[in-house]
Amino acid sequence: MKLVILDRDGTINADRDDYVKSPEEWEPLPGALEAMARLHHGGWYVVVATNQSGIGRGLFDMAALNAMHQKMNALLARHGGRVDAVFFCPHAPSEACQCRKPLPGLIEQVLQRFGAHPQQVPVVGDSLRDLQAGAAAGCETHLVRTGKTAGWSDAQVQELVQQVPGTQVHADLAAFAEHLLRRPAPSARHG
């Protein structure tokens, strides 16, 4: 199965220090929707796995989150793409759940739902916790230099990557998609 797991804020859309709380605040990063559409057309299942602690913090509700994802899907459809599923952790850090990245629970839920082998699944994000969650679930990790790592020096990025060995670095989601679409497809295994 060709499955890719993407972080949302800072990877697909612009991140905000005060949280993305409404569809009006949800703005795609340049080239991100086109990259997702290319992955979809390349035969990849595209799944979003995102911490949304703004729900647990009372900053927005499920209706607002659903509206953000409806906007994302509508904009993505204009490029001929789609998201196959969105998995999210609604908990505040104080709730000590197992699904909040950097813990692997959210990624493991995706893998279980899709019946995918973790070592064949790229996890893409803009922060250390995205990489840690992917690595803890046994997936390959990819850092995009957008969102939290935008503007970081090469030395800062290398320091982060050393914490999750094997991580590959890409300028943005478009560069990651180009990388993924150029490499040989994973072998077909089921189970």
C-alpha positions in Angstrom: 0.0 0.0 0.0 1.2 3.4 -0.9 0.3 5.5 2.2 1.8 8.9 3.2 1.0 10.6 6.5 1.2 14.4 6.6 1.2 16.8 9.5 -1.2 19.7 9.0 -0.2 23.0 10.6 3.1 24.2 9.2 3.3 21.4 6.6 0.1 21.9 4.6 -1.1 25.2 5.9 0.4 28.2 7.6 0.9 27.8 11.3 0.0 30.4 13.9 1.4 30.9 17.4 -2.2 31.5 18.5 -3.5 28.4 16.8 -5.5 28.1 13.5 -9.0 28.4 14.9 -11.3 28.9 11.9 -11.6 28.3 8.2 -10.7 31.9 7.6 -7.4 31.4 9.4 -6.7 28.2 7.5 -4.4 29.2 4.6 -2.5 26.7 2.5 1.2 27.0 2.1 2.4 27.8 -1.4 2.5 24.6 -3.5 1.2 22.3 -0.7 -2.2 21.5 -2.2 -0.6 20.9 -5.6 1.9 18.6 -4.0 -0.9 16.7 -2.3 -2.8 16.4 -5.6 0.4 15.0 -7.2 0.7 12.4 -4.5 -2.9 11.4 -5.0 -2.5 11.2 -8.8 0.7 9.1 -8.1 -1.5 6.5 -6.4 -0.7 7.4 -2.8 -3.3 7.4 0.0 -2.8 10.9 1.6 -3.7 11.0 5.3 -3.4 13.9 7.7 -2.4 13.3 11.3 -2.5 16.4 13.4 -2.4 17.6 17.0 -5.4 19.9 17.5 -5.1 20.8 21.2 -7.0 24.0 20.5 -10.1 21.9 21.0 -8.9 20.7 24.4 -7.9 24.2 25.3 -11.4 25.5 24.4 -10.1 27.8 21.6 -12.4 26.2 18.9 -14.8 23.3 18.6 -15.4 20.3 16.4 -17.6 22.4 14.0 -14.7 24.8 13.4 -12.3 21.9 12.9 -14.6 20.3 10.5 -15.1 23.6 8.6 -11.3 23.9 8.3 -11.0 20.5 6.8 -13.9 21.1 4.5 -12.1 24.2 3.2 -8.9 22.1 2.8 -10.7 19.4 0.9 -12.6 22.0 -1.3 -9.3 23.8 -2.2 -7.5 20.5 -2.8 -10.3 19.2 -5.1 -9.7 22.2 -7.4 -6.3 20.7 -8.0 -7.7 17.2 -8.5 -6.5 15.9 -5.2 -8.1 14.5 -2.0 -7.3 13.6 1.5 -8.2 10.0 2.3 -8.6 10.6 6.0 -7.8 13.1 8.8 -6.8 11.8 12.2 -6.5 14.3 15.0 -5.7 14.5 18.6 -8.1 16.9 20.3 -6.5 16.7 23.8 -4.6 19.4 25.7 -1.1 18.4 26.8 -2.3 18.1 30.4 -4.7 15.2 29.4 -1.8 12.8 29.1 -3.3 10.9 26.1 -1.5 8.5 23.9 -2.5 10.1 20.6 -0.7 13.5 21.0 2.5 13.7 19.0 5.4 13.1 19.9 3.7 9.9 21.1 3.0 7.4 18.3 -0.7 6.7 19.0 -2.1 8.8 16.2 0.3 7.4 13.6 -0.4 3.9 14.9 -4.2 4.5 14.5 -3.6 5.5 10.8 -1.4 2.4 10.2 -4.0 0.1 11.8 -6.9 1.6 9.8 -5.1 1.3 6.5 -3.4 -2.0 7.3 0.0 -0.5 6.3 3.5 -1.7 7.2 5.1 1.2 9.0 8.6 0.9 7.4 6.9 1.6 4.0 5.1 4.7 5.3 6.6 8.2 5.1 5.6 10.6 7.8 6.1 14.3 6.9 6.1 17.2 9.4 7.7 20.5 10.3 8.7 19.8 13.9 10.6 17.4 16.1 7.5 16.0 17.6 6.2 15.0 14.1 9.4 13.1 13.5 9.5 11.5 16.9 5.9 10.2 16.5 6.7 8.8 13.1 9.9 7.2 14.2 8.3 5.7 17.4 5.7 4.1 15.1 8.4 2.6 12.9 7.8 4.9 9.9 10.3 6.7 7.8 10.6 10.4 8.7 10.7 13.5 6.5 11.2 17.1 7.7 9.9 20.0 5.6 11.5 23.4 6.2 8.3 25.2 6.5 6.2 26.1 9.6 8.2 25.7 12.8 11.5 25.2 11.0 11.0 27.9 8.3 14.0 30.3 8.6 16.1 27.9 10.6 19.8 27.7 9.8 21.2 24.5 8.3 23.0 23.9 11.6 19.7 24.1 13.5 18.0 21.7 11.1 20.9 19.3 11.4 20.7 19.4 15.2 17.0 18.6 15.0 17.5 15.8 12.5 20.3 14.2 14.6 17.6 13.6 17.3 15.7 11.3 14.8 18.3 9.4 12.8 17.4 8.6 9.2 15.2 11.7 8.7 15.3 13.2 5.2 15.0 17.0 4.8 13.0 18.8 2.1 12.5 22.4 1.4 8.7 22.0 1.5 5.8 19.6 0.7 6.3 20.1 -3.0 10.0 19.0 -2.8 9.0 16.0 -0.7 6.3 15.0 -3.2 8.8 15.3 -6.0 11.2 13.0 -4.0 8.6 10.4 -3.3 7.2 10.3 -6.8 10.7 9.8 -8.3 11.6 6.8 -6.2 10.5 3.2 -6.8 7.1 2.3 -5.3 7.0 0.0 -2.3 6.4 -3.7 -3.0 2.9 -4.8 -2.7 2.5 -6.6 0.6 -0.7 -7.3 2.5 -1.4 -8.4 6.1 
